[in-house]
Amino acid sequence: MLHTEFYRGLEAAEAALAMRPDAPPGARAAAVHAAIAPLLSPGPDTAPRACARGCDACCHFPVGVTHAEAERLAD
């Protein structure tokens, strides 16, 4: 991911959070995920990702999540 893509993602996440300031944490996390999903779509210059149905790559090292993300995962 290029730096510009990273910062576009931050801007999209901030905009999604600003639109739902009083929503429950899980709903806010869902809004952020929906806002950045288009930026994560593979393109012609995108390196392949390990993430796929049944993937467990992240399970082998610590991955930080926010409380809102943990609630979304639990749902």
All heavy atoms as a GROMACS GRO file, in nm:
protein
  537
    1MET      N    1   0.085  -0.118   0.000
    1MET     CA    2   0.000   0.000   0.000
    1MET      C    3   0.090   0.123   0.000
    1MET      O    4   0.183   0.134   0.079
    1MET     CB    5  -0.090  -0.002   0.124
    1MET     CG    6  -0.170   0.124   0.140
    1MET     SD    7  -0.277   0.124   0.287
    1MET     CE    8  -0.408   0.020   0.231
    2LEU      N    9   0.059   0.215  -0.088
    2LEU     CA   10   0.133   0.339  -0.095
    2LEU      C   11   0.091   0.433   0.017
    2LEU      O   12  -0.018   0.421   0.073
    2LEU     CB   13   0.107   0.408  -0.229
    2LEU     CG   14   0.146   0.330  -0.354
    2LEU    CD1   15   0.098   0.404  -0.478
    2LEU    CD2   16   0.295   0.310  -0.358
    3HIS      N   17   0.178   0.528   0.049
    3HIS     CA   18   0.144   0.626   0.153
    3HIS      C   19   0.018   0.703   0.118
    3HIS      O   20  -0.065   0.729   0.204
    3HIS     CB   21   0.261   0.724   0.173
    3HIS     CG   22   0.372   0.668   0.253
    3HIS    ND1   23   0.489   0.628   0.197
    3HIS    CD2   24   0.382   0.643   0.385
    3HIS    CE1   25   0.568   0.581   0.290
    3HIS    NE2   26   0.506   0.588   0.406
    4THR      N   27   0.002   0.738  -0.009
    4THR     CA   28  -0.118   0.813  -0.048
    4THR      C   29  -0.244   0.732  -0.024
    4THR      O   30  -0.344   0.786   0.021
    4THR     CB   31  -0.111   0.857  -0.195
    4THR    OG1   32  -0.087   0.742  -0.276
    4THR    CG2   33  -0.003   0.960  -0.218
    5GLU      N   34  -0.238   0.602  -0.053
    5GLU     CA   35  -0.354   0.515  -0.029
    5GLU      C   36  -0.384   0.506   0.120
    5GLU      O   37  -0.500   0.506   0.162
    5GLU     CB   38  -0.329   0.377  -0.087
    5GLU     CG   39  -0.319   0.376  -0.238
    5GLU     CD   40  -0.263   0.246  -0.290
    5GLU    OE1   41  -0.180   0.182  -0.222
    5GLU    OE2   42  -0.301   0.209  -0.402
    6PHE      N   43  -0.278   0.497   0.200
    6PHE     CA   44  -0.295   0.490   0.345
    6PHE      C   45  -0.367   0.615   0.396
    6PHE      O   46  -0.464   0.607   0.472
    6PHE     CB   47  -0.159   0.476   0.413
    6PHE     CG   48  -0.165   0.484   0.562
    6PHE    CD1   49  -0.206   0.374   0.637
    6PHE    CD2   50  -0.133   0.600   0.629
    6PHE    CE1   51  -0.214   0.380   0.775
    6PHE    CE2   52  -0.140   0.607   0.767
    6PHE     CZ   53  -0.180   0.497   0.840
    7TYR      N   54  -0.322   0.733   0.350
    7TYR     CA   55  -0.384   0.857   0.396
    7TYR      C   56  -0.524   0.876   0.341
    7TYR      O   57  -0.611   0.931   0.409
    7TYR     CB   58  -0.294   0.977   0.366
    7TYR     CG   59  -0.175   0.978   0.459
    7TYR    CD1   60  -0.048   0.948   0.412
    7TYR    CD2   61  -0.190   1.002   0.594
    7TYR    CE1   62   0.061   0.944   0.499
    7TYR    CE2   63  -0.083   0.998   0.681
    7TYR     CZ   64   0.043   0.969   0.633
    7TYR     OH   65   0.148   0.965   0.720
    8ARG      N   66  -0.552   0.826   0.221
    8ARG     CA   67  -0.690   0.828   0.171
    8ARG      C   68  -0.779   0.742   0.262
    8ARG      O   69  -0.893   0.777   0.289
    8ARG     CB   70  -0.695   0.774   0.029
    8ARG     CG   71  -0.662   0.877  -0.073
    8ARG     CD   72  -0.694   0.825  -0.214
    8ARG     NE   73  -0.600   0.886  -0.304
    8ARG     CZ   74  -0.513   0.822  -0.381
    8ARG    NH1   75  -0.509   0.691  -0.383
    8ARG    NH2   76  -0.431   0.885  -0.458
    9GLY      N   77  -0.725   0.630   0.306
    9GLY     CA   78  -0.800   0.545   0.398
    9GLY      C   79  -0.828   0.613   0.530
    9GLY      O   80  -0.939   0.603   0.584
   10LEU      N   81  -0.728   0.685   0.583
   10LEU     CA   82  -0.750   0.759   0.708
   10LEU      C   83  -0.857   0.865   0.690
   10LEU      O   84  -0.944   0.882   0.777
   10LEU     CB   85  -0.620   0.825   0.754
   10LEU     CG   86  -0.516   0.736   0.817
   10LEU    CD1   87  -0.394   0.819   0.857
   10LEU    CD2   88  -0.571   0.662   0.938
   11GLU      N   89  -0.853   0.936   0.579
   11GLU     CA   90  -0.954   1.039   0.553
   11GLU      C   91  -1.094   0.978   0.542
   11GLU      O   92  -1.191   1.032   0.595
   11GLU     CB   93  -0.921   1.115   0.425
   11GLU     CG   94  -0.801   1.206   0.439
   11GLU     CD   95  -0.758   1.268   0.308
   11GLU    OE1   96  -0.815   1.234   0.201
   11GLU    OE2   97  -0.667   1.352   0.311
   12ALA      N   98  -1.104   0.864   0.474
   12ALA     CA   99  -1.233   0.796   0.460
   12ALA      C  100  -1.283   0.749   0.596
   12ALA      O  101  -1.402   0.761   0.628
   12ALA     CB  102  -1.222   0.679   0.363
   13ALA      N  103  -1.193   0.697   0.678
   13ALA     CA  104  -1.231   0.650   0.812
   13ALA      C  105  -1.278   0.766   0.899
   13ALA      O  106  -1.380   0.755   0.967
   13ALA     CB  107  -1.114   0.577   0.878
   14GLU      N  108  -1.204   0.876   0.895
   14GLU     CA  109  -1.242   0.993   0.975
   14GLU      C  110  -1.378   1.047   0.931
   14GLU      O  111  -1.461   1.086   1.014
   14GLU     CB  112  -1.136   1.102   0.964
   14GLU     CG  113  -1.010   1.067   1.039
   14GLU     CD  114  -0.898   1.168   1.017
   14GLU    OE1  115  -0.912   1.256   0.928
   14GLU    OE2  116  -0.797   1.157   1.087
   15ALA      N  117  -1.402   1.050   0.801
   15ALA     CA  118  -1.531   1.099   0.750
   15ALA      C  119  -1.645   1.008   0.795
   15ALA      O  120  -1.752   1.055   0.835
   15ALA     CB  121  -1.528   1.109   0.598
   16ALA      N  122  -1.622   0.876   0.792
   16ALA     CA  123  -1.725   0.781   0.835
   16ALA      C  124  -1.755   0.798   0.983
   16ALA      O  125  -1.871   0.792   1.025
   16ALA     CB  126  -1.681   0.638   0.804
   17LEU      N  127  -1.652   0.820   1.063
   17LEU     CA  128  -1.673   0.838   1.207
   17LEU      C  129  -1.744   0.970   1.235
   17LEU      O  130  -1.829   0.976   1.325
   17LEU     CB  131  -1.538   0.835   1.280
   17LEU     CG  132  -1.472   0.698   1.286
   17LEU    CD1  133  -1.332   0.710   1.345
   17LEU    CD2  134  -1.556   0.600   1.366
   18ALA      N  135  -1.712   1.073   1.161
   18ALA     CA  136  -1.776   1.203   1.182
   18ALA      C  137  -1.925   1.199   1.151
   18ALA      O  138  -2.003   1.272   1.212
   18ALA     CB  139  -1.708   1.309   1.095
   19MET      N  140  -1.966   1.111   1.060
   19MET     CA  141  -2.107   1.101   1.024
   19MET      C  142  -2.188   1.026   1.129
   19MET      O  143  -2.310   1.037   1.132
   19MET     CB  144  -2.121   1.032   0.888
   19MET     CG  145  -2.068   1.118   0.773
   19MET     SD  146  -2.067   1.036   0.612
   19MET     CE  147  -2.226   0.960   0.602
   20ARG      N  148  -2.122   0.950   1.216
   20ARG     CA  149  -2.195   0.869   1.314
   20ARG      C  150  -2.135   0.885   1.454
   20ARG      O  151  -2.098   0.786   1.517
   20ARG     CB  152  -2.189   0.722   1.272
   20ARG     CG  153  -2.242   0.704   1.129
   20ARG     CD  154  -2.276   0.567   1.094
   20ARG     NE  155  -2.383   0.520   1.179
   20ARG     CZ  156  -2.424   0.396   1.179
   20ARG    NH1  157  -2.370   0.308   1.102
   20ARG    NH2  158  -2.522   0.357   1.258
   21PRO      N  159  -2.126   1.007   1.506
   21PRO     CA  160  -2.058   1.028   1.634
   21PRO      C  161  -2.125   0.962   1.753
   21PRO      O  162  -2.057   0.928   1.850
   21PRO     CB  163  -2.055   1.180   1.649
   21PRO     CG  164  -2.169   1.228   1.567
   21PRO     CD  165  -2.180   1.131   1.452
   22ASP      N  166  -2.256   0.944   1.748
   22ASP     CA  167  -2.327   0.888   1.863
   22ASP      C  168  -2.367   0.742   1.844
   22ASP      O  169  -2.438   0.686   1.928
   22ASP     CB  170  -2.451   0.972   1.893
   22ASP     CG  171  -2.415   1.115   1.932
   22ASP    OD1  172  -2.311   1.134   1.998
   22ASP    OD2  173  -2.490   1.208   1.894
   23ALA      N  174  -2.323   0.681   1.736
   23ALA     CA  175  -2.357   0.541   1.709
   23ALA      C  176  -2.280   0.450   1.805
   23ALA      O  177  -2.175   0.487   1.856
   23ALA     CB  178  -2.324   0.506   1.565
   24PRO      N  179  -2.334   0.330   1.830
   24PRO     CA  180  -2.262   0.235   1.914
   24PRO      C  181  -2.126   0.199   1.850
   24PRO      O  182  -2.110   0.210   1.728
   24PRO     CB  183  -2.352   0.112   1.917
   24PRO     CG  184  -2.485   0.158   1.868
   24PRO     CD  185  -2.462   0.279   1.784
   25PRO      N  186  -2.028   0.160   1.930
   25PRO     CA  187  -1.895   0.131   1.878
   25PRO      C  188  -1.894   0.032   1.762
   25PRO      O  189  -1.823   0.052   1.664
   25PRO     CB  190  -1.819   0.074   1.998
   25PRO     CG  191  -1.888   0.132   2.116
   25PRO     CD  192  -2.033   0.143   2.076
   26GLY      N  193  -1.972  -0.074   1.770
   26GLY     CA  194  -1.976  -0.172   1.662
   26GLY      C  195  -2.026  -0.113   1.531
   26GLY      O  196  -1.975  -0.144   1.423
   27ALA      N  197  -2.125  -0.025   1.540
   27ALA     CA  198  -2.178   0.041   1.420
   27ALA      C  199  -2.076   0.138   1.362
   27ALA      O  200  -2.063   0.151   1.240
   27ALA     CB  201  -2.308   0.115   1.453
   28ARG      N  202  -2.001   0.205   1.448
   28ARG     CA  203  -1.896   0.296   1.400
   28ARG      C  204  -1.786   0.217   1.330
   28ARG      O  205  -1.736   0.258   1.225
   28ARG     CB  206  -1.840   0.379   1.516
   28ARG     CG  207  -1.941   0.483   1.564
   28ARG     CD  208  -1.898   0.553   1.691
   28ARG     NE  209  -1.765   0.610   1.689
   28ARG     CZ  210  -1.735   0.735   1.657
   28ARG    NH1  211  -1.830   0.818   1.622
   28ARG    NH2  212  -1.611   0.779   1.660
   29ALA      N  213  -1.748   0.103   1.386
   29ALA     CA  214  -1.646   0.019   1.320
   29ALA      C  215  -1.696  -0.030   1.185
   29ALA      O  216  -1.622  -0.031   1.087
   29ALA     CB  217  -1.609  -0.099   1.410
   30ALA      N  218  -1.823  -0.069   1.178
   30ALA     CA  219  -1.881  -0.115   1.051
   30ALA      C  220  -1.879  -0.003   0.948
   30ALA      O  221  -1.850  -0.026   0.830
   30ALA     CB  222  -2.024  -0.165   1.073
   31ALA      N  223  -1.907   0.121   0.991
   31ALA     CA  224  -1.906   0.235   0.899
   31ALA      C  225  -1.765   0.260   0.846
   31ALA      O  226  -1.746   0.287   0.727
   31ALA     CB  227  -1.959   0.360   0.969
   32VAL      N  228  -1.666   0.248   0.932
   32VAL     CA  229  -1.527   0.266   0.888
   32VAL      C  230  -1.488   0.157   0.790
   32VAL      O  231  -1.430   0.183   0.685
   32VAL     CB  232  -1.430   0.269   1.008
   32VAL    CG1  233  -1.286   0.259   0.962
   32VAL    CG2  234  -1.451   0.396   1.090
   33HIS      N  235  -1.521   0.033   0.822
   33HIS     CA  236  -1.487  -0.078   0.732
   33HIS      C  237  -1.552  -0.060   0.596
   33HIS      O  238  -1.490  -0.085   0.493
   33HIS     CB  239  -1.526  -0.210   0.796
   33HIS     CG  240  -1.439  -0.247   0.912
   33HIS    ND1  241  -1.436  -0.372   0.966
   33HIS    CD2  242  -1.350  -0.175   0.983
   33HIS    CE1  243  -1.350  -0.375   1.066
   33HIS    NE2  244  -1.297  -0.257   1.078
   34ALA      N  245  -1.679  -0.016   0.595
   34ALA     CA  246  -1.748   0.007   0.468
   34ALA      C  247  -1.683   0.121   0.390
   34ALA      O  248  -1.672   0.115   0.267
   34ALA     CB  249  -1.896   0.036   0.493
   35ALA      N  250  -1.638   0.224   0.460
   35ALA     CA  251  -1.578   0.339   0.394
   35ALA      C  252  -1.443   0.306   0.330
   35ALA      O  253  -1.410   0.359   0.224
   35ALA     CB  254  -1.561   0.454   0.493
   36ILE      N  255  -1.367   0.217   0.393
   36ILE     CA  256  -1.234   0.188   0.338
   36ILE      C  257  -1.231   0.065   0.248
   36ILE      O  258  -1.132   0.041   0.180
   36ILE     CB  259  -1.127   0.174   0.449
   36ILE    CG1  260  -1.154   0.054   0.538
   36ILE    CG2  261  -1.115   0.302   0.528
   36ILE    CD1  262  -1.041   0.021   0.632
   37ALA      N  263  -1.340  -0.011   0.244
   37ALA     CA  264  -1.343  -0.132   0.161
   37ALA      C  265  -1.305  -0.107   0.016
   37ALA      O  266  -1.227  -0.184  -0.041
   37ALA     CB  267  -1.480  -0.200   0.171
   38PRO      N  268  -1.356   0.000  -0.048
   38PRO     CA  269  -1.316   0.023  -0.187
   38PRO      C  270  -1.166   0.046  -0.204
   38PRO      O  271  -1.109   0.013  -0.308
   38PRO     CB  272  -1.393   0.149  -0.228
   38PRO     CG  273  -1.506   0.158  -0.132
   38PRO     CD  274  -1.457   0.096  -0.005
   39LEU      N  275  -1.101   0.102  -0.102
   39LEU     CA  276  -0.957   0.126  -0.110
   39LEU      C  277  -0.876  -0.003  -0.097
   39LEU      O  278  -0.759  -0.007  -0.133
   39LEU     CB  279  -0.914   0.224  -0.001
   39LEU     CG  280  -0.980   0.361  -0.007
   39LEU    CD1  281  -0.945   0.442   0.118
   39LEU    CD2  282  -0.937   0.435  -0.132
   40LEU      N  283  -0.939  -0.107  -0.044
   40LEU     CA  284  -0.869  -0.234  -0.023
   40LEU      C  285  -0.893  -0.333  -0.136
   40LEU      O  286  -0.835  -0.441  -0.136
   40LEU     CB  287  -0.912  -0.296   0.110
   40LEU     CG  288  -0.884  -0.210   0.233
   40LEU    CD1  289  -0.942  -0.276   0.357
   40LEU    CD2  290  -0.737  -0.183   0.249
   41SER      N  291  -0.978  -0.296  -0.230
   41SER     CA  292  -1.007  -0.386  -0.342
   41SER      C  293  -0.881  -0.405  -0.426
   41SER      O  294  -0.810  -0.309  -0.454
   41SER     CB  295  -1.118  -0.328  -0.430
   41SER     OG  296  -1.236  -0.315  -0.356
   42PRO      N  297  -0.856  -0.529  -0.466
   42PRO     CA  298  -0.736  -0.552  -0.546
   42PRO      C  299  -0.745  -0.483  -0.682
   42PRO      O  300  -0.850  -0.475  -0.742
   42PRO     CB  301  -0.732  -0.704  -0.564
   42PRO     CG  302  -0.856  -0.758  -0.508
   42PRO     CD  303  -0.930  -0.648  -0.439
   43GLY      N  304  -0.634  -0.430  -0.725
   43GLY     CA  305  -0.624  -0.365  -0.855
   43GLY      C  306  -0.513  -0.429  -0.936
   43GLY      O  307  -0.447  -0.521  -0.889
   44PRO      N  308  -0.489  -0.379  -1.055
   44PRO     CA  309  -0.387  -0.441  -1.140
   44PRO      C  310  -0.246  -0.432  -1.082
   44PRO      O  311  -0.162  -0.518  -1.109
   44PRO     CB  312  -0.397  -0.363  -1.271
   44PRO     CG  313  -0.470  -0.238  -1.238
   44PRO     CD  314  -0.554  -0.266  -1.117
   45ASP      N  315  -0.220  -0.330  -0.998
   45ASP     CA  316  -0.086  -0.314  -0.940
   45ASP      C  317  -0.079  -0.358  -0.794
   45ASP      O  318   0.019  -0.330  -0.727
   45ASP     CB  319  -0.043  -0.167  -0.951
   45ASP     CG  320  -0.033  -0.121  -1.094
   45ASP    OD1  321  -0.002  -0.205  -1.181
   45ASP    OD2  322  -0.058  -0.002  -1.121
   46THR      N  323  -0.184  -0.424  -0.746
   46THR     CA  324  -0.190  -0.463  -0.607
   46THR      C  325  -0.125  -0.600  -0.587
   46THR      O  326  -0.152  -0.693  -0.662
   46THR     CB  327  -0.338  -0.472  -0.560
   46THR    OG1  328  -0.401  -0.348  -0.588
   46THR    CG2  329  -0.347  -0.500  -0.412
   47ALA      N  330  -0.042  -0.608  -0.487
   47ALA     CA  331   0.019  -0.737  -0.453
   47ALA      C  332  -0.088  -0.830  -0.397
   47ALA      O  333  -0.182  -0.784  -0.331
   47ALA     CB  334   0.130  -0.717  -0.351
   48PRO      N  335  -0.078  -0.959  -0.422
   48PRO     CA  336  -0.178  -1.051  -0.367
   48PRO      C  337  -0.174  -1.050  -0.214
   48PRO      O  338  -0.069  -1.036  -0.154
   48PRO     CB  339  -0.137  -1.187  -0.423
   48PRO     CG  340   0.000  -1.170  -0.479
   48PRO     CD  341   0.025  -1.024  -0.497
   49ARG      N  342  -0.290  -1.065  -0.156
   49ARG     CA  343  -0.301  -1.070  -0.009
   49ARG      C  344  -0.323  -1.213   0.035
   49ARG      O  345  -0.384  -1.292  -0.035
   49ARG     CB  346  -0.417  -0.982   0.037
   49ARG     CG  347  -0.395  -0.836   0.011
   49ARG     CD  348  -0.511  -0.755   0.070
   49ARG     NE  349  -0.488  -0.615   0.057
   49ARG     CZ  350  -0.524  -0.542  -0.048
   49ARG    NH1  351  -0.585  -0.599  -0.149
   49ARG    NH2  352  -0.500  -0.413  -0.052
   50ALA      N  353  -0.279  -1.241   0.156
   50ALA     CA  354  -0.301  -1.375   0.211
   50ALA      C  355  -0.444  -1.390   0.260
   50ALA      O  356  -0.493  -1.501   0.273
   50ALA     CB  357  -0.204  -1.399   0.327
   51CYS      N  358  -0.511  -1.278   0.284
   51CYS     CA  359  -0.646  -1.283   0.341
   51CYS      C  360  -0.746  -1.346   0.243
   51CYS      O  361  -0.759  -1.302   0.130
   51CYS     CB  362  -0.693  -1.143   0.376
   51CYS     SG  363  -0.585  -1.057   0.490
   52ALA      N  364  -0.811  -1.447   0.290
   52ALA     CA  365  -0.915  -1.514   0.213
   52ALA      C  366  -0.994  -1.601   0.310
   52ALA      O  367  -0.953  -1.623   0.423
   52ALA     CB  368  -0.854  -1.599   0.102
   53ARG      N  369  -1.106  -1.649   0.264
   53ARG     CA  370  -1.188  -1.736   0.348
   53ARG      C  371  -1.102  -1.853   0.397
   53ARG      O  372  -1.036  -1.919   0.318
   53ARG     CB  373  -1.308  -1.785   0.269
   53ARG     CG  374  -1.405  -1.864   0.354
   53ARG     CD  375  -1.529  -1.899   0.269
   53ARG     NE  376  -1.635  -1.941   0.356
   53ARG     CZ  377  -1.724  -1.861   0.413
   53ARG    NH1  378  -1.720  -1.733   0.390
   53ARG    NH2  379  -1.818  -1.907   0.492
   54GLY      N  380  -1.100  -1.873   0.526
   54GLY     CA  381  -1.022  -1.982   0.584
   54GLY      C  382  -0.878  -1.946   0.614
   54GLY      O  383  -0.805  -2.026   0.670
   55CYS      N  384  -0.837  -1.826   0.579
   55CYS     CA  385  -0.699  -1.783   0.605
   55CYS      C  386  -0.679  -1.771   0.756
   55CYS      O  387  -0.768  -1.732   0.830
   55CYS     CB  388  -0.674  -1.649   0.538
   55CYS     SG  389  -0.517  -1.576   0.583
   56ASP      N  390  -0.560  -1.804   0.802
   56ASP     CA  391  -0.530  -1.788   0.943
   56ASP      C  392  -0.396  -1.718   0.965
   56ASP      O  393  -0.336  -1.728   1.070
   56ASP     CB  394  -0.532  -1.922   1.015
   56ASP     CG  395  -0.422  -2.016   0.967
   56ASP    OD1  396  -0.352  -1.985   0.869
   56ASP    OD2  397  -0.406  -2.122   1.030
   57ALA      N  398  -0.348  -1.644   0.863
   57ALA     CA  399  -0.218  -1.579   0.872
   57ALA      C  400  -0.211  -1.485   0.993
   57ALA      O  401  -0.109  -1.480   1.062
   57ALA     CB  402  -0.186  -1.503   0.743
   58CYS      N  403  -0.316  -1.409   1.019
   58CYS     CA  404  -0.314  -1.314   1.130
   58CYS      C  405  -0.317  -1.383   1.267
   58CYS      O  406  -0.286  -1.320   1.368
   58CYS     CB  407  -0.432  -1.217   1.120
   58CYS     SG  408  -0.424  -1.111   0.976
   59CYS      N  409  -0.355  -1.507   1.269
   59CYS     CA  410  -0.367  -1.579   1.396
   59CYS      C  411  -0.231  -1.618   1.454
   59CYS      O  412  -0.225  -1.666   1.566
   59CYS     CB  413  -0.452  -1.704   1.379
   59CYS     SG  414  -0.622  -1.668   1.334
   60HIS      N  415  -0.127  -1.596   1.379
   60HIS     CA  416   0.005  -1.641   1.423
   60HIS      C  417   0.094  -1.528   1.475
   60HIS      O  418   0.211  -1.550   1.500
   60HIS     CB  419   0.075  -1.716   1.309
   60HIS     CG  420  -0.002  -1.838   1.268
   60HIS    ND1  421  -0.005  -1.954   1.342
   60HIS    CD2  422  -0.083  -1.859   1.162
   60HIS    CE1  423  -0.083  -2.043   1.282
   60HIS    NE2  424  -0.132  -1.987   1.172
   61PHE      N  425   0.040  -1.410   1.489
   61PHE     CA  426   0.114  -1.299   1.549
   61PHE      C  427   0.012  -1.202   1.607
   61PHE      O  428  -0.104  -1.200   1.566
   61PHE     CB  429   0.206  -1.230   1.448
   61PHE     CG  430   0.137  -1.173   1.327
   61PHE    CD1  431   0.094  -1.041   1.326
   61PHE    CD2  432   0.116  -1.249   1.214
   61PHE    CE1  433   0.032  -0.988   1.216
   61PHE    CE2  434   0.053  -1.196   1.103
   61PHE     CZ  435   0.011  -1.066   1.103
   62PRO      N  436   0.054  -1.122   1.706
   62PRO     CA  437  -0.040  -1.030   1.770
   62PRO      C  438  -0.093  -0.926   1.670
   62PRO      O  439  -0.017  -0.869   1.594
   62PRO     CB  440   0.044  -0.961   1.878
   62PRO     CG  441   0.162  -1.047   1.896
   62PRO     CD  442   0.185  -1.119   1.767
   63VAL      N  443  -0.222  -0.906   1.674
   63VAL     CA  444  -0.287  -0.806   1.588
   63VAL      C  445  -0.370  -0.718   1.680
   63VAL      O  446  -0.454  -0.768   1.754
   63VAL     CB  447  -0.378  -0.873   1.482
   63VAL    CG1  448  -0.451  -0.768   1.402
   63VAL    CG2  449  -0.296  -0.964   1.392
   64GLY      N  450  -0.344  -0.589   1.677
   64GLY     CA  451  -0.420  -0.497   1.760
   64GLY      C  452  -0.554  -0.463   1.697
   64GLY      O  453  -0.564  -0.446   1.576
   65VAL      N  454  -0.657  -0.457   1.778
   65VAL     CA  455  -0.788  -0.413   1.733
   65VAL      C  456  -0.843  -0.316   1.837
   65VAL      O  457  -0.808  -0.323   1.954
   65VAL     CB  458  -0.889  -0.529   1.714
   65VAL    CG1  459  -0.843  -0.624   1.606
   65VAL    CG2  460  -0.913  -0.604   1.843
   66THR      N  461  -0.928  -0.228   1.792
   66THR     CA  462  -0.994  -0.137   1.885
   66THR      C  463  -1.110  -0.211   1.952
   66THR      O  464  -1.151  -0.319   1.908
   66THR     CB  465  -1.048  -0.013   1.812
   66THR    OG1  466  -1.151  -0.055   1.723
   66THR    CG2  467  -0.938   0.060   1.739
   67HIS      N  468  -1.164  -0.151   2.055
   67HIS     CA  469  -1.281  -0.210   2.122
   67HIS      C  470  -1.396  -0.225   2.023
   67HIS      O  471  -1.464  -0.328   2.021
   67HIS     CB  472  -1.323  -0.124   2.241
   67HIS     CG  473  -1.443  -0.176   2.313
   67HIS    ND1  474  -1.437  -0.284   2.396
   67HIS    CD2  475  -1.572  -0.136   2.309
   67HIS    CE1  476  -1.559  -0.308   2.443
   67HIS    NE2  477  -1.642  -0.219   2.392
   68ALA      N  478  -1.416  -0.123   1.941
   68ALA     CA  479  -1.526  -0.127   1.843
   68ALA      C  480  -1.505  -0.241   1.744
   68ALA      O  481  -1.600  -0.311   1.708
   68ALA     CB  482  -1.535   0.006   1.769
   69GLU      N  483  -1.381  -0.262   1.699
   69GLU     CA  484  -1.354  -0.372   1.607
   69GLU      C  485  -1.377  -0.507   1.674
   69GLU      O  486  -1.431  -0.598   1.613
   69GLU     CB  487  -1.212  -0.362   1.554
   69GLU     CG  488  -1.192  -0.246   1.460
   69GLU     CD  489  -1.048  -0.221   1.423
   69GLU    OE1  490  -0.959  -0.237   1.511
   69GLU    OE2  491  -1.023  -0.187   1.307
   70ALA      N  492  -1.340  -0.517   1.801
   70ALA     CA  493  -1.364  -0.642   1.874
   70ALA      C  494  -1.513  -0.672   1.884
   70ALA      O  495  -1.556  -0.786   1.867
   70ALA     CB  496  -1.301  -0.634   2.014
   71GLU      N  497  -1.595  -0.568   1.908
   71GLU     CA  498  -1.740  -0.588   1.913
   71GLU      C  499  -1.792  -0.633   1.776
   71GLU      O  500  -1.876  -0.721   1.768
   71GLU     CB  501  -1.810  -0.458   1.954
   71GLU     CG  502  -1.802  -0.429   2.100
   71GLU     CD  503  -1.890  -0.312   2.140
   71GLU    OE1  504  -1.965  -0.259   2.056
   71GLU    OE2  505  -1.883  -0.273   2.257
   72ARG      N  506  -1.740  -0.573   1.670
   72ARG     CA  507  -1.784  -0.612   1.535
   72ARG      C  508  -1.745  -0.756   1.506
   72ARG      O  509  -1.824  -0.832   1.451
   72ARG     CB  510  -1.722  -0.518   1.432
   72ARG     CG  511  -1.762  -0.551   1.290
   72ARG     CD  512  -1.730  -0.435   1.199
   72ARG     NE  513  -1.727  -0.473   1.059
   72ARG     CZ  514  -1.832  -0.484   0.981
   72ARG    NH1  515  -1.952  -0.461   1.030
   72ARG    NH2  516  -1.820  -0.517   0.855
   73LEU      N  517  -1.626  -0.795   1.545
   73LEU     CA  518  -1.584  -0.935   1.526
   73LEU      C  519  -1.672  -1.030   1.606
   73LEU      O  520  -1.708  -1.138   1.559
   73LEU     CB  521  -1.437  -0.952   1.566
   73LEU     CG  522  -1.336  -0.888   1.473
   73LEU    CD1  523  -1.197  -0.889   1.537
   73LEU    CD2  524  -1.332  -0.961   1.340
   74ALA      N  525  -1.706  -0.990   1.727
   74ALA     CA  526  -1.791  -1.076   1.811
   74ALA      C  527  -1.931  -1.092   1.752
   74ALA      O  528  -1.991  -1.198   1.762
   74ALA     CB  529  -1.801  -1.018   1.952
   75ASP      N  530  -1.981  -0.984   1.688
   75ASP     CA  531  -2.114  -0.992   1.625
   75ASP      C  532  -2.109  -1.088   1.509
   75ASP      O  533  -2.200  -1.155   1.475
   75ASP     CB  534  -2.158  -0.854   1.574
   75ASP     CG  535  -2.200  -0.764   1.691
   75ASP    OD1  536  -2.223  -0.813   1.802
   75ASP    OD2  537  -2.209  -0.642   1.666
   0.00000   0.00000   0.00000
